[in-house]
Amino acid sequence: MNALKLPPQSDEQLEMLEEFYRRTKDVRLKIRTQMILLAAKQNLKAPQIGEIVGESDNTVRRWIKRYIAEGIEGLHDAPRPGAEPKVTADYAEKLVSTVRQRPRSLGLPFSMWTLQRLADYMAEEMGLRVSAETVRLHLKKHEIVLSRPQHKVSSPDPEYEVKKRRLRQHGKT
């Protein structure tokens, strides 16, 4: 296979790459930018770069070719086919803020959220109907998990525990 050679980069191009590398939060873009920087600044070849970044030679070559053809914009993922996601950023933001509120504080007749209740509430509020599973997946992205409620019988009576113990003992004898 022919060795792929990145054309010499100007100081301005290198500075833009370094700034993009520092600024981006996307790990995939960071690795792709690192590949280009290693090729440009250290004159490394695809197999060497692949070893450093943990990718195959072919992957490194593909991203260098895309960078040569399209510049920094070529390092972004190409658009994928399929329907656009239904859930917008506004919907996801409203979902997270809603789940962090008690349902009764929103005037609802229940005190615990379930995925279906959230989906129904959000459909009314945002005019967008999604499944309970879609709600679960969006909550999971924000590290929020709805668990089953733990039912515990309690009483405001200060002697409740004593009476409860007495009843248990009486029932066993």
C-alpha positions, 0 to 999 in steps of 0.5 A, spaced: 500 500 500 502 506 498 504 511 503 499 516 505 503 523 506 500 529 509 502 535 505 506 540 509 501 544 514 502 552 515 503 554 522 495 557 522 493 550 520 497 547 525 494 552 530 487 551 528 488 543 529 491 544 536 485 549 538 480 544 535 483 538 539 483 542 545 476 545 545 472 539 542 469 535 547 467 529 542 472 523 543 471 521 536 473 528 533 479 528 539 482 522 536 481 524 529 484 531 530 490 527 534 491 523 528 492 529 523 497 532 528 501 526 529 502 526 521 503 533 521 507 535 527 511 528 528 511 526 521 509 519 523 506 514 518 499 511 519 501 504 522 505 508 527 499 513 528 494 507 529 498 504 534 498 510 538 491 512 538 488 505 538 486 504 531 487 500 524 492 503 519 486 503 514 482 508 519 488 512 520 489 513 512 481 514 511 481 520 516 487 523 513 484 523 506 478 526 509 482 531 512 486 533 506 480 533 502 475 537 506 479 540 512 477 540 519 470 539 517 472 532 514 473 530 521 466 530 523 461 524 522 458 524 515 450 524 516 447 518 517 441 515 513 434 514 516 429 519 520 431 525 524 430 523 531 423 526 534 426 528 540 428 535 540 433 538 545 428 542 548 424 536 549 430 532 553 431 539 557 424 539 559 423 532 560 429 532 565 427 538 569 420 535 569 422 528 572 426 532 578 419 535 580 414 532 584 408 530 580 403 533 585 407 540 585 405 540 578 398 539 580 398 531 578 393 526 582 399 521 583 406 522 587 411 518 583 413 518 576 413 512 572 415 512 565 408 511 562 406 517 566 412 521 564 411 520 557 403 522 557 405 528 561 410 530 556 405 529 550 400 534 553 406 539 555 410 538 549 405 536 544 410 530 542 408 523 543 414 518 544 414 511 548 416 510 555 422 506 552 424 513 549 423 516 555 427 511 559 433 512 554 433 519 554 433 519 562 439 514 562 443 519 557 442 524 564 444 518 568 437 518 571 433 511 572 426 511 575 426 505 580 420 501 582 417 505 589 418 502 595 412 501 599 413 502 607 407 502 612 408 508 617 404 512 622 405 518 625 403 515 632 410 515 636 408 508 639 407 505 632 413 501 633 411 498 640 404 497 637 407 493 631 411 489 635 406 487 640 401 485 634 407 481 631 408 477 638 401 476 639 400 473 632 406 468 633 403 465 640 
